[in-house]
Amino acid sequence: MHPSTTRCDIAIIGGGVVGSSVAYFTKQISASARVCVIEPDPTYALASTLRASGGCRVQFTCPENIDMSLFSIDFIRNFADRVSLPDRPATVDWVEGGYLFIVPSEHMKALAAHVDVQRGRGCDVVLLSARELADKFPSMNVGDLGGGAYTPRDGWCDPNGLLWGFRRKAQAMGVAYVKDRVVGAETTAHRVTGLRLESGARIVAEHVVNAAGAWAGEVARLMGMPLPISPLRRFEHYFTAGSPMERLPYVKDLARMAFRSEGVGFSGGVVDGNAARGFDFDIDHEYFDRVVWPAVAYRFPPLEAAKCHRSWSGLYEQCELDGNPVIGRWNRRLANLYTVAGFSGHGMMHAPAAGRAIAELITCGEFATLDLSRLGYERVEANAPYREAGIL
Ligand SMILES: Cc1cc2nc3c(=O)[nH]c(=O)nc-3n(C[C@H](O)[C@H](O)[C@H](O)COP(=O)(O)OP(=O)(O)OC[C@H]3O[C@@H](n4cnc5c(N)ncnc54)[C@H](O)[C@@H]3O)c2cc1C
């Protein structure tokens, strides 16, 4: 054997919030498992997790997404109790600020149907008319709205705290974080047999997990797996209002405007789902004035004099098939290769549930709590999209 070969039971590629959640839950279920996480950058300079805006919501329509949110939000709400270390509290600054989806009249019927699905799975959702919206949010221009769906128990947290809480706890439970990058893989007809690292070292593991976020498509290619996940640049902005206005929940509309109160101002933007794919972190400093400001000022006139203080960019790990994540094993080919990526903008909020699901699949051979089979790789192989009907 090559002198720098390390053996472990489970090798996780990518130590962002998703990979670190997989590591934590694997050790929770199987304390004796030898787990290592391969992560090239402990500062997470380009990782999506540290650029996320922290939103967590139950407003989906696929049962799997709703159920993942319910588990994850409860987990995040009680994060400190679950993952604090004796000498290091795990803080995520959970804010139960709520989510609000607003739609014009012609979409109210669909929104009401989504609300029924969410209520049927135990979510607390209130359907508001335009009049009720205006009463609750006096700054909102409701002239062209039919109403909205409000989920008061949704909110947002600090993504950095979530990632580091998982990582520190996983390390305390014995998980090894290897500062290196996976650059190659050895495979047989049915298994991944080894991972080659940039340093020249090699890792041999019983199970290999691809949790490389926006890089997951590239990592999959190293193993001959076509995975339709690409990097999609998104801008986030911090801005303040010109005149006083009420605090807002996470407000979203059909044009993908999405923002919420943050401190004395607001954080958010307008997602451009058609942006060119690629590992591009350049910031278009005119995007706020050109796209975001008109949208937020139209909806909330006190934002007409909004001032943008900071803009940053980050990558969505966009699943080009249907915008839903790929969570599962490559059963037909490399049966010890697991994928947990492609969350398309929801990976922080779903990291706890997705991490637990992969940990169950590895240690028990099947999903034990939430059945996420419909999110598996089989739908990619069959080119059968499984779409969210809910507003993204
Ligand atoms: C502006 C913005 C706002 C967002 N807002 C929200 C939100 O409100 N709510 C929400 O839920 N989500 C949000 N997201 C999405 C969220 O950030 C991601 O879905 C989530 O962070 C994905 O986590 P991850 O661990 O898979 O990816 P990452 O955090 O990117 O981690 C992947 C890791 O893999 C490592 N890696 C890459 N290649 C290799 C390799 N070859 N070998 C080993 N390691 C490798 C990288 O170094 C990286 O650290 C937002 C994203 C952006 C950009």
Ligand as a Chemical Component Dictionary entry (heavy atoms), coordinates in Angstrom:
data_LIG
# 
_chem_comp.id                   LIG 
_chem_comp.type                 NON-POLYMER 
_chem_comp.pdbx_formal_charge   0 
_chem_comp.three_letter_code    LIG 
# 
loop_
_chem_comp_atom.comp_id 
_chem_comp_atom.atom_id 
_chem_comp_atom.alt_atom_id 
_chem_comp_atom.type_symbol 
_chem_comp_atom.charge 
_chem_comp_atom.model_Cartn_x 
_chem_comp_atom.model_Cartn_y 
_chem_comp_atom.model_Cartn_z 
_chem_comp_atom.pdbx_ordinal 
LIG C1  C1  C 0 -26.119 34.842 -1.606 1  
LIG C2  C2  C 0 -26.640 33.512 -1.141 2  
LIG C3  C3  C 0 -27.720 33.468 -0.272 3  
LIG C4  C4  C 0 -28.202 32.244 0.176  4  
LIG N1  N1  N 0 -29.237 32.228 1.080  5  
LIG C5  C5  C 0 -29.676 31.053 1.573  6  
LIG C6  C6  C 0 -30.717 31.023 2.532  7  
LIG O1  O1  O 0 -31.261 32.057 2.915  8  
LIG N2  N2  N 0 -31.100 29.812 3.011  9  
LIG C7  C7  C 0 -30.526 28.637 2.595  10 
LIG O2  O2  O 0 -30.910 27.577 3.062  11 
LIG N3  N3  N 0 -29.535 28.651 1.694  12 
LIG C8  C8  C 0 -29.114 29.811 1.159  13 
LIG N4  N4  N 0 -28.114 29.822 0.219  14 
LIG C9  C9  C 0 -27.624 28.529 -0.284 15 
LIG C10 C10 C 0 -26.640 27.907 0.686  16 
LIG O3  O3  O 0 -25.591 28.804 0.938  17 
LIG C11 C11 C 0 -26.094 26.608 0.123  18 
LIG O4  O4  O 0 -27.153 25.812 -0.358 19 
LIG C12 C12 C 0 -25.325 25.815 1.180  20 
LIG O5  O5  O 0 -24.408 26.637 1.848  21 
LIG C13 C13 C 0 -24.622 24.623 0.560  22 
LIG O6  O6  O 0 -23.754 24.089 1.541  23 
LIG P1  P1  P 0 -22.597 23.103 1.113  24 
LIG O7  O7  O 0 -21.938 22.643 2.344  25 
LIG O8  O8  O 0 -23.171 22.082 0.195  26 
LIG O9  O9  O 0 -21.659 24.003 0.186  27 
LIG P2  P2  P 0 -20.385 24.891 0.576  28 
LIG O10 O10 O 0 -20.621 25.703 1.785  29 
LIG O11 O11 O 0 -20.004 25.622 -0.662 30 
LIG O12 O12 O 0 -19.306 23.815 0.933  31 
LIG C14 C14 C 0 -18.749 22.980 -0.074 32 
LIG C15 C15 C 0 -17.298 22.777 0.272  33 
LIG O13 O13 O 0 -16.738 21.840 -0.633 34 
LIG C16 C16 C 0 -15.384 22.154 -0.734 35 
LIG N5  N5  N 0 -14.836 21.527 -1.957 36 
LIG C17 C17 C 0 -15.006 21.928 -3.237 37 
LIG N6  N6  N 0 -14.328 21.142 -4.077 38 
LIG C18 C18 C 0 -13.717 20.198 -3.312 39 
LIG C19 C19 C 0 -12.865 19.093 -3.606 40 
LIG N7  N7  N 0 -12.512 18.792 -4.857 41 
LIG N8  N8  N 0 -12.413 18.357 -2.566 42 
LIG C20 C20 C 0 -12.774 18.628 -1.289 43 
LIG N9  N9  N 0 -13.582 19.669 -0.970 44 
LIG C21 C21 C 0 -14.045 20.442 -1.965 45 
LIG C22 C22 C 0 -15.339 23.666 -0.785 46 
LIG O14 O14 O 0 -14.071 24.162 -0.376 47 
LIG C23 C23 C 0 -16.460 24.045 0.163  48 
LIG O15 O15 O 0 -16.005 24.427 1.439  49 
LIG C24 C24 C 0 -27.604 31.029 -0.244 50 
LIG C25 C25 C 0 -26.519 31.078 -1.116 51 
LIG C26 C26 C 0 -26.034 32.302 -1.565 52 
LIG C27 C27 C 0 -24.870 32.312 -2.496 53 
# 
loop_
_chem_comp_bond.comp_id 
_chem_comp_bond.atom_id_1 
_chem_comp_bond.atom_id_2 
_chem_comp_bond.value_order 
_chem_comp_bond.pdbx_ordinal 
LIG C1  C2  SING 1  
LIG C2  C3  SING 2  
LIG C2  C26 DOUB 3  
LIG C3  C4  DOUB 4  
LIG C4  N1  SING 5  
LIG C4  C24 SING 6  
LIG N1  C5  DOUB 7  
LIG C5  C6  SING 8  
LIG C5  C8  SING 9  
LIG C6  O1  DOUB 10 
LIG C6  N2  SING 11 
LIG N2  C7  SING 12 
LIG C7  O2  DOUB 13 
LIG C7  N3  SING 14 
LIG N3  C8  DOUB 15 
LIG C8  N4  SING 16 
LIG N4  C9  SING 17 
LIG N4  C24 SING 18 
LIG C9  C10 SING 19 
LIG C10 O3  SING 20 
LIG C10 C11 SING 21 
LIG C11 O4  SING 22 
LIG C11 C12 SING 23 
LIG C12 O5  SING 24 
LIG C12 C13 SING 25 
LIG C13 O6  SING 26 
LIG O6  P1  SING 27 
LIG P1  O7  DOUB 28 
LIG P1  O8  SING 29 
LIG P1  O9  SING 30 
LIG O9  P2  SING 31 
LIG P2  O10 DOUB 32 
LIG P2  O11 SING 33 
LIG P2  O12 SING 34 
LIG O12 C14 SING 35 
LIG C14 C15 SING 36 
LIG C15 O13 SING 37 
LIG C15 C23 SING 38 
LIG O13 C16 SING 39 
LIG C16 N5  SING 40 
LIG C16 C22 SING 41 
LIG N5  C17 SING 42 
LIG N5  C21 SING 43 
LIG C17 N6  DOUB 44 
LIG N6  C18 SING 45 
LIG C18 C19 SING 46 
LIG C18 C21 DOUB 47 
LIG C19 N7  SING 48 
LIG C19 N8  DOUB 49 
LIG N8  C20 SING 50 
LIG C20 N9  DOUB 51 
LIG N9  C21 SING 52 
LIG C22 O14 SING 53 
LIG C22 C23 SING 54 
LIG C23 O15 SING 55 
LIG C24 C25 DOUB 56 
LIG C25 C26 SING 57 
LIG C26 C27 SING 58 
# 
